[in-house]
Amino acid sequence: MTNRLDQLLQMLNESKNDSFLLFAIAKEYEKRRDFPKALEYYLKIRRTDPAYVGVYYHLGKLYEELGQTEKAIEAYRAGIQQATTAGDQHAKSELASALMELEDD
């Protein structure tokens, strides 16, 4: 039986820029602590579907994990802008909290 990551990658072959699949693949790589691959998929979402608000929080957290504070701050700010445009107050609040916590450190 194939594992979840293999299944997701196979599904992605049929839908190359499906943001949900790209996000799920990034999370699987993150679980495996393969941060470069997770980052690759998060950044692909950001390039191909910048309005996909969910990516910004996770991208910021990954940058934090990698010790790249300035990139995390930029990701959170970009996410706040996208969430504002989308009218997604919940995501905006989560991103603002993450940003404030990071800037306070």
Residue pairs with C-beta under 8 A, 6 or more apart in sequence:
2 10
4 28
5 25
5 28
5 29
5 32
8 21
8 24
8 25
8 28
9 25
11 18
11 21
12 18
12 21
12 22
12 25
15 21
17 44
17 48
17 49
19 45
19 48
19 49
19 52
19 55
22 41
22 42
22 44
22 45
22 48
23 41
23 42
23 45
23 52
23 54
23 55
23 58
25 41
26 37
26 38
26 39
26 40
26 41
26 42
26 45
26 58
27 38
27 58
29 35
29 37
29 38
29 41
30 38
30 58
30 62
35 62
35 65
35 66
38 62
39 59
39 62
39 66
42 55
42 58
42 59
42 62
43 59
45 52
45 55
46 52
46 55
46 56
46 59
46 78
49 55
50 78
50 82
51 82
51 85
51 86
53 79
53 82
53 83
53 86
53 88
53 91
54 91
55 79
56 75
56 76
56 78
56 79
56 80
56 82
56 83
56 91
56 95
57 76
57 79
57 91
57 94
57 95
57 98
59 75
59 79
60 72
60 73
60 75
60 76
60 79
60 95
60 98
60 99
60 102
61 72
61 98
63 69
63 71
63 72
63 75
64 72
64 102
69 102
72 102
73 99
73 102
73 103
76 95
76 96
76 98
76 99
76 102
77 99
79 91
79 95
80 92
80 95
80 96
80 99
83 89
83 91
83 92
83 95
84 92
